[in-house]
């Protein structure tokens, strides 16, 4: 002890050279070799046990065995520790041992500038103030037996290496450890542990710097590089092991800096890198192990930009990658490139920026490495399982994969999150050549940032996997060549931001919600409800909904449920099937989202304004709202006058189950040739130019269950061979309805109203309905007195209440059977027949009037088969009736009736009452028949019947009289031609059927009244007649008086109000043009008066050669005062079965050869003193 070897002198110093042959060199503790500035060289044939070697020059120790510390351990077993006595102090140190250098528990303590070591066993060194591993050579002057010296040199040695599975433990208590690849071997190694040898490089209070090419290697052992400060790996400086060897890098308060060509590489082992500040990542590779990178600052890509863009060099290749950074992982301009299987990451404000090469799964990643201790034994250091990718402090997340799929899982933390960006942090998840799949409960979230989920293939959101943000931030989902598939419990949710989803094929919709933002769904295939058929769960809650699908939106058995404000949709053959919860408007919708880029900045991606609901390829449109109104607008995107358009045979259903349907100006509902149903529990409104259109056999079905149907004057319901049906709980206001060969049914709980206003105070002429068959049914009225419904129809039937029926036809019609059946479009777009059974006649209740006019063409009245009640027109109670052809004929095959109202049947042409076709009223109701330029033709079984009212029949030509009856009223028959008995002769003789039963009968005919072979049979009280050459031939049943007869009837106007039309007081029976007069009464008396209308002293006057017969077959003839019976030159017969009385001034007069014949068969002929029977040349 205390035995020293010293040299002294100049700075170069003398050298110390200790060598044993085959034995050990042993120094006891406290002894020293001190060469000042000279070289110390120790060479032992066995072990070299060192106490103190001291020099500022070089030191070289060579041992065939081991190089050991002579100092004892401190402390007591089992807690003994390495001593603190410095073994070697030198400028450079060269150690070579056949076995080991130092001991696992008793390191060599050194204080050197540069170190190189090689051992057959392990190396354990504890440096006091930092060192460099590099080239070390040593040379001493060996003193010979003659005291002369010879140089003994140890060639340059590089690196610190072992063989035979030897470990390397190199620690420095202060200062840096700098590793160089020495020139002695220039093998790219600074530290090399052979085989299973572990490596610990530790700068306890300094940095570790591996300079260019200075690898730290183990064959299959574990590597730990630990620094109190930083760890730097310069170009080509790698940490390499293999098999299950792990790599452990720790920079406690500093950074870990790798160059672009630095590698941390193992095989099945894991890699763990931790830094108090940043980690700059070069290349990290572990084939089946995991990697954990934990930085107090950021994780930075060592690779620079390439031509201003991010590099593509992969930074980490591993099975599982666990990242945690206080600031950021990668950056917006320079992401960390990875090739990993499973990923989890945490970052702060700097966000997460990762680019994967072949797809990965976000899930649980735990990393355990073997930390090499000072004794070269390992202790497990574990980073517990970390799930998800998450940021704090508004950090964004960008996860992209250049190939392969991105699969997101909710890790074992089970917080329902896979990706979560804090605050305003944006999120981009992008599979550039693959799919994105978010498995159950694997949410993608941002606090208030925008989220983009982009895939070249498909995007799948499994049960409970949501994409969530809030405030004004948007959600952007794109499946460029595939589908977007959401489960029933998947949500895309924001607040005032918008949502945009685009897929090349289908979009399966779970739940999409944005409170005041808009939503766009664009699918190359279909937009499909994720819920099972028949569900009521709402798929989309949004302000504006923009839909576009190459095939279909929803399905007939599974509509897309929405709660939206404004809607626009485009679809193909699959159609549009939507169910709204609380009402919506079809109109303009534009959507703009913030697409998150690789730098986490956003660029606007917009779907330009789209209007209307439109299909192609025969696609159907079904739009239903459970509550609220459906409002249709013609959007500005096309401004084509369309709100809803189904292509080709596509059907349309617009239905407000708990509200109204309102089509605003020019907002058409159209189908090519399909059927259209517009149904509302409330009202249906078609504003100016808003039409419902189809063609071919497509039907139109409009129903307002509890409200009205209101059309503007420029609204159209138009089809071709299909039918139209409109039903309202209250009123129907009609614009234009057209079906060329189909039928139309209008049913209103209230009234059918003409939308057209009056023109200059008069009714308009615009046609409301053009159809084949028109079936009208109104609880109140059809049209009004001031404003009739204008129609162009073939067949008509109508029912109304107190408001009556007011119709103006353009070209003639037939009242008859009308049934209408339409195809009601259901929620599945299939149709079910809804039929209004055959309805006949025109009828009212509650005193409703009927006005049926035709401006051209004929009106034909039939008793339809639906009721077969013998009626064609029936006005209830006091309701009046007007049937008028302004430029045509009226043909009644069945009755025209009023309860007690007046009836006018007016024609510019003829009026024909076929067999059993009657015109009937009662009480004081009058009957008015006019054939202005034609005939009135009654059959033998036709009746004009009233009670106290009067009857007036006028014809431009003939009147063929069937049966006319008015019990106390009067009758006027005025014919431009003749009044003809409809009854035929009976066995060659005149019939006896009574034609007219009336109080006063006023007859006027341009030609004749009755005929010689077929008189008019009457039962009248008072008679007056005027005629021409055809004469007067009347047969009375029970006696009458010739006297004054005036007739006034109530002509029913277009407003159903009546105006008196009067035939002025007419007296006598008078002919012109040599017309005869034959007046016979089968019973009762014939009383002749000189009426006051002319007071000309005549009762009967036959013009010219006209003969006169006055005959009371079963009674008397009484000519009262001044009641002359005259003929110009014809003969006169006055015959009575009883008496003939000629009162004062009552004469029988003729002239020329006319004779006078007076016969009172059983009674007297009594003449007054002033009565005359006068003829000039003939007999009396």
Secondary structure, DSSP 8 states (H G I E B T S, - for coil): ---EEE--SSSS---EEEE-SSS-EE--TT-EEE-TTS-EEEEESS-EEESEEE-SSEEEEEESS-EEE-S--BS-TTS-B------EEEEEEEEEESS-BS-SSS-EEEEEEEEEEEESS-EEEEESS-EEE--EEEEEEEE-TTS-EEEEEEEEE-SEEE-TT--EEEEESSS-EEE---TTT-SSEEEEE-TT--EEEEETTS-EEE-TT-EEEESSS-EEEEESS-EEE-TT--EE--TT--EEEEESSS-EEE-TT-EEEESSS-EEEEESS-EEE-EEEESSSEEEEEESS-EEESS--BTTB------EEEEEEEEEESSEES-SSS-EEEEEEEEEEEE-TTEEEEEESS-EEE--EEEEEEEE-TTS-EEEEEEEEE-SEEE-TT--EEEEESSS-EEE---TT-SSEEEEE-TT--EEEEETTS-EEE-TT-EEEESSS-EEEEESS-EEE-TT--EE--TT--EEEEESSS-EEE-TT-EEEESSS-EEEEESS-EEE-EEEESSSEEEEEESS-EEESS-TT-----EEEEEEEEEESSEESBTTB-EEEEEEEEEEEE-TTEEEEEESS-EEE--EEEEEEEE-TTS-EEEEEEEEE-SEEE-TT--EEEEESSS-EEE---TTT-SSEEEEE-TT--EEEEETTS-EEE-TT-EEEESSS-EEEEESS-EEE-TT--EE--TT--EEEEESSS-EEE-TT-EEEESSS-EEEEESS-EEE-EEEESSSEEEEEESS-EEESS--BTTB------EEEEEEEEEESSEES-SSS-EEEEEEEEEEEE-TTEEEEEESS-EEE--EEEEEEEE-TTS-EEEEEEEEE-SEEESTT--EEEEESSS-EEE---TTT-SSEEEEE-TT--EEEEETTS-EEESSEEEESSS-EEEEESS-EEE-TT--EE--TT--EEEEESSS-EEE-TT-EEEESSS-EEEEESS-EEE-EEEESSS-EEEEESS-EEESS--BTTB------EE-SEEEEEESSEESBTTB-EEEE-SEEEEEE-TTEEEEEESS-EEE--EEEEEEEE-TTS-EEEEEEEEE-SEEE-TT--EEEEESSS-EEE---TTT-SSEEEEE-TT--EEEEETTS-EEE-TT-EEEESSS-EEEEESS-EEE-TT--EE--TT--EEEEESSS-EEE-TT--EE-SSS--
